[in-house]
Amino acid sequence: MDMVHKPVLANEVIKYLNVKPEGRYVDATYGLGGHSRMILDKLNEHGKVVAFDVSPIAEQHIINDDRLTFIKSNFRYMKNWLDFLGLIPVDGIIADLGVSSPQLDVASQGFTYRTPAPLDLRMDKDLSVTAEDIIRKSSVEQLAEIISQYGELEPAQAIASAIVEARRKQPIVSSADLVSVTRRFARGNPKRFYSRLFQALRIAVNDELNALKDLLEQAEEVLRVGGRLLIITFHSLEDRIVKQFFAKSEKLEELEDSPVLPSHAETRENRRARSAKLRIAEKVKE
Ligand SMILES: C[S@@+](CC[C@H](N)C(=O)[O-])C[C@H]1O[C@@H](n2cnc3c(N)ncnc32)[C@H](O)[C@@H]1O
């Protein structure tokens, strides 16, 4: 495993988080602990990081440091946990959404269409519904809704019908099966088509957009005035949610007019950074 792993937008996160040595920070998406480690480096012995992640991979990379509390939970329960730990208000929150590179690399999780794998897509293995269940049980209308809303793919209805027709003949159980039954829709730009199709299923399986909305609502409550909220998104659906939330919030004020993007140097080194967008808001009112 890559122990010198450099988190996305590392310098920008540290700059905008404005870490106070004795502050309390939340890393909502611990991953391999890249952002947590950078925050810990800025804290004195009184500072704290509370980190959340649902992934078993994250659990295997917990930094051994008394100032870090790792919680294996969806970040949509952040407020309850912070309340339980007596750590409200906090000085800053960072969320670097999506999946980590080792999650993508472990083929058995089926996060990528590139390697044949069971259609799972759960970040949290305690969730009961997998992508295979969704493909097996959903109606044409439900599938079309997932494909158009979460994948922004068209013709969603026709793609959904093709899936339902194919599953009558043979169960669709692996990423390779799904790739094969939808191939005729992928002609123009297969890479874009399949990444969006898998993105759509992943969002549905993990209820990702609602979890993000929950996080934003709770962040607004648990931050202290002057505290900062940083969200790194990787696709337009998430970025739109963050942008709109900041725009309508009476307690948060967005700090830059447009999202902060990685430098050319970073995108050259790290493919994943290419679609990253960082939005920052400061709590201005209780
Ligand atoms: C892009 S990685 C974070 C990488 C991390 N910033 C680092 O530097 O190592 C995203 C992580 O967030 C986790 N994650 C995504 N959605 C989550 C949620 N709703 N609740 C908790 N963890 C989540 C994933 O399991 C994954 O490990």
The ligand as a Tripos MOL2 file, in Angstrom:
@<TRIPOS>MOLECULE
LIG
   27    29     1     0     0
SMALL
NO_CHARGES

@<TRIPOS>ATOM
      1 C1        -11.3730    9.7700   -1.8510 C.3       1 LIG1
      2 S1        -11.2750    8.7720   -0.4470 S.3       1 LIG1
      3 C2        -10.5790    9.8230    0.7610 C.3       1 LIG1
      4 C3         -9.0870    9.8600    0.7250 C.3       1 LIG1
      5 C4         -8.5000   10.6110    1.9050 C.3       1 LIG1
      6 N1         -8.8140   12.0190    1.8800 N.3       1 LIG1
      7 C5         -7.0100   10.4290    1.9570 C.2       1 LIG1
      8 O1         -6.2960   11.4270    1.8280 O.co2     1 LIG1
      9 O2         -6.5380    9.3080    2.1210 O.co2     1 LIG1
     10 C6        -12.9490    8.7520    0.0740 C.3       1 LIG1
     11 C7        -13.2080    7.8850    1.2690 C.3       1 LIG1
     12 O3        -14.4590    8.2590    1.7970 O.3       1 LIG1
     13 C8        -15.1780    7.1360    2.1770 C.3       1 LIG1
     14 N2        -16.5820    7.5130    2.1060 N.ar      1 LIG1
     15 C9        -17.2800    7.8810    1.0220 C.ar      1 LIG1
     16 N3        -18.5400    8.1950    1.3570 N.ar      1 LIG1
     17 C10       -18.6210    8.0460    2.7050 C.ar      1 LIG1
     18 C11       -19.6650    8.2300    3.6510 C.ar      1 LIG1
     19 N4        -20.8840    8.6320    3.2810 N.pl3     1 LIG1
     20 N5        -19.4000    8.0130    4.9510 N.ar      1 LIG1
     21 C12       -18.1660    7.6190    5.3440 C.ar      1 LIG1
     22 N6        -17.1440    7.4000    4.4940 N.ar      1 LIG1
     23 C13       -17.3780    7.6160    3.1880 C.ar      1 LIG1
     24 C14       -14.7540    6.0530    1.2200 C.3       1 LIG1
     25 O4        -14.8990    4.7880    1.8130 O.3       1 LIG1
     26 C15       -13.2810    6.4050    0.9640 C.3       1 LIG1
     27 O5        -12.4290    5.7150    1.8140 O.3       1 LIG1
@<TRIPOS>BOND
     1     1     2 1
     2     2     3 1
     3     2    10 1
     4     3     4 1
     5     4     5 1
     6     5     6 1
     7     5     7 1
     8     7     8 2
     9     7     9 1
    10    10    11 1
    11    11    12 1
    12    11    26 1
    13    12    13 1
    14    13    14 1
    15    13    24 1
    16    14    15 ar
    17    14    23 ar
    18    15    16 ar
    19    16    17 ar
    20    17    18 ar
    21    17    23 ar
    22    18    19 1
    23    18    20 ar
    24    20    21 ar
    25    21    22 ar
    26    22    23 ar
    27    24    25 1
    28    24    26 1
    29    26    27 1
@<TRIPOS>SUBSTRUCTURE
     1 LIG1         1 GROUP 0 **** ****
